[in-house]
């Protein structure tokens, strides 16, 4: 790949701009760019493609992406980086920088309904909203390579029965095919964060692996089931749907083969889908 700004240590860039990283925005920039080889290979960037970068920052990752030839739309909230990002825009005709808050935009509209891929080194303080946006709001992305705090990425990847398996795990696995990318030690960033990071790879599912009657109902069920992890499914369902009768609960248990005496973290994605279908069928047409 072409050399340029990506060859400079982030510290040198900050010195040249006479600024410091903002802790309030969780700014921490990857300096070992060889760790991008696997994520960029996963995205399969090429001329004619489109990639949205969540947080251009100092532009070193943007410049690493640009030579692949895909159209790059890099969103950055911090206008202090304008001088260096403008240089990248001038060098690469396929790069456009948009100085806005990524969470305030509808990404699908930016690409006018065309499909696109995602790349982002996601600050911890916006990880939840970014994941919700990707999984539940934007519809046209195809692949995403996200650099997250290792604990968050591992939680999403967790299988049923593990302590870190959560509603986020179920929802992410419902919406996308997930895989683990390279681990990134904290020393690979400037300034170094307090914890290590991990690349999470997501490939959007065109259709779910298992049928659900109504997606919003499914999301409500999964979130409600995990609200109190130490309680059984039966207790959590009664809290979520107070009108459930013992007969309905017994019928659901019998039709799905899912014991409601189990705890929420033991159910697989398939079992949650079975449970959603049975519950939705039992209450179809009724206000829950």
Helices and strands as residue ranges (DSSP letters): G 5-7, H 10-17, G 23-25, E 29-30, G 33-35, H 36-43, E 50-54, H 60-66, E 71-75, G 79-81, H 82-91, E 95-98, G 102-104, H 107-110, E 116-121, G 124-126, H 127-132, I 133-137, E 141-149, H 150-157, H 167-175, E 176-184, G 186-188, E 189-190, E 197-204, H 215-225, H 233-240, H 246-256, G 264-266, H 269-282
